[in-house]
Amino acid sequence: MIETASQTPLINGGGINTFMNMALAAPISGVTPPYLLGGLLTMRTEPATVSLFIYHPRSAHDSDVIEDPSDEGVTFSLSTTIPVTIKGLQGFQNLRGVVSTQDGIDLRDVPQLLLPA
């Protein structure tokens, strides 16, 4: 994922016109492991760039993921990035959705959380 992020404008670690440390700029979502087993499809269109990720929900740094990649489900991520200019300053807006088939904690079972009915 570090290689993928390094190709993203503004967060590529350039240091002069971009962030020097990518860890400060890359979004921390908790749903994309730093090392993944899967695939990425990117389509550059005008004006947006659309990316589809399909990957194992756990980090591929764990050898169990490589040996049995279908044991815990699959994660799908779809994102759209659109360049914008506001008051002469260039930037990007990104919309991302993530769905996983991995079993996890049902937040309704955590009594400390105050969730709406």
C-alpha positions as CSV (number, residue, x, y, z in Angstrom):
1,M,0.0,0.0,0.0
2,I,2.9,2.3,0.5
3,E,3.8,2.0,-3.2
4,T,0.3,2.8,-4.2
5,A,0.1,5.8,-1.9
6,S,3.4,7.1,-3.2
7,Q,1.8,7.6,-6.6
8,T,-1.0,9.7,-5.2
9,P,-0.7,13.4,-5.6
10,L,-0.1,15.4,-2.4
11,I,0.8,12.4,-0.2
12,N,3.6,10.9,-2.2
13,G,6.4,11.9,0.2
14,G,8.0,14.4,-2.1
15,G,8.8,16.9,0.7
16,I,8.9,20.1,-1.3
17,N,5.3,20.4,-2.7
18,T,3.9,17.4,-0.9
19,F,4.0,15.8,2.5
20,M,7.5,14.6,3.5
21,N,6.1,11.8,5.7
22,M,3.3,9.9,4.0
23,A,2.1,8.5,7.4
24,L,0.8,12.0,8.2
25,A,-1.2,12.3,5.0
26,A,-2.5,8.8,4.2
27,P,-5.9,8.2,5.6
28,I,-6.0,5.8,8.5
29,S,-9.2,3.9,8.1
30,G,-8.4,0.6,9.9
31,V,-9.8,-1.4,6.9
32,T,-6.8,-1.4,4.6
33,P,-3.8,-3.3,5.8
34,P,-0.3,-2.0,5.0
35,Y,0.6,-5.3,3.1
36,L,-2.2,-6.8,1.2
37,L,-3.0,-9.8,-1.0
38,G,-5.4,-8.8,-3.7
39,G,-5.8,-6.6,-6.7
40,L,-6.3,-3.0,-7.7
41,L,-7.9,-1.7,-10.8
42,T,-7.6,2.1,-11.5
43,M,-9.4,3.9,-14.3
44,R,-8.4,7.4,-15.1
45,T,-11.3,9.3,-16.7
46,E,-12.1,13.0,-17.1
47,P,-12.5,14.4,-14.5
48,A,-12.3,11.6,-11.9
49,T,-10.0,8.7,-11.2
50,V,-11.9,5.5,-10.0
51,S,-10.2,2.7,-8.1
52,L,-11.4,-0.7,-7.2
53,F,-9.5,-2.8,-4.6
54,I,-10.3,-6.4,-3.8
55,Y,-8.2,-7.9,-1.1
56,H,-7.8,-10.1,1.9
57,P,-9.0,-8.3,5.1
58,R,-5.9,-9.2,7.1
59,S,-2.3,-8.0,6.5
60,A,-0.4,-10.3,4.0
61,H,2.6,-9.9,6.3
62,D,1.1,-12.9,8.1
63,S,2.0,-16.1,6.2
64,D,-1.4,-17.6,7.0
65,V,-2.9,-15.1,4.6
66,I,-0.7,-16.3,1.7
67,E,-1.3,-20.0,2.5
68,D,-5.1,-19.7,2.6
69,P,-6.3,-16.4,1.2
70,S,-10.0,-17.2,1.3
71,D,-10.2,-18.2,5.0
72,E,-11.5,-15.0,6.5
73,G,-13.4,-13.3,3.7
74,V,-12.7,-10.6,1.2
75,T,-12.8,-6.8,1.3
76,F,-14.0,-4.6,-1.5
77,S,-13.1,-0.9,-1.7
78,L,-14.3,1.6,-4.4
79,S,-13.0,5.1,-4.4
80,T,-13.3,8.2,-6.6
81,T,-10.8,11.0,-6.6
82,I,-11.6,14.4,-8.3
83,P,-9.1,17.2,-8.6
84,V,-10.5,20.6,-7.4
85,T,-9.2,24.1,-7.4
86,I,-10.4,26.5,-4.7
87,K,-9.2,30.1,-4.7
88,G,-6.3,29.1,-6.9
89,L,-5.2,26.3,-4.7
90,Q,-5.1,22.8,-6.2
91,G,-6.4,19.8,-4.2
92,F,-8.4,16.7,-4.4
93,Q,-11.7,15.4,-3.0
94,N,-12.1,11.7,-2.5
95,L,-15.1,9.5,-1.8
96,R,-14.5,5.9,-0.7
97,G,-16.7,3.0,0.3
98,V,-15.5,-0.2,1.9
99,V,-17.4,-3.5,2.4
100,S,-15.9,-6.7,3.9
101,T,-17.3,-10.2,4.3
102,Q,-15.0,-10.8,7.3
103,D,-16.7,-11.6,10.5
104,G,-16.1,-9.0,13.2
105,I,-17.5,-7.6,16.4
106,D,-21.1,-6.6,16.4
107,L,-21.1,-3.1,17.9
108,R,-24.5,-3.7,19.4
109,D,-22.9,-6.3,21.7
110,V,-20.6,-3.7,23.2
111,P,-22.5,-2.2,26.2
112,Q,-20.2,0.8,26.6
113,L,-21.2,2.2,23.3
114,L,-24.3,4.3,23.2
115,L,-25.8,3.5,19.8
116,P,-29.1,4.8,18.5
117,A,-32.0,2.4,18.5
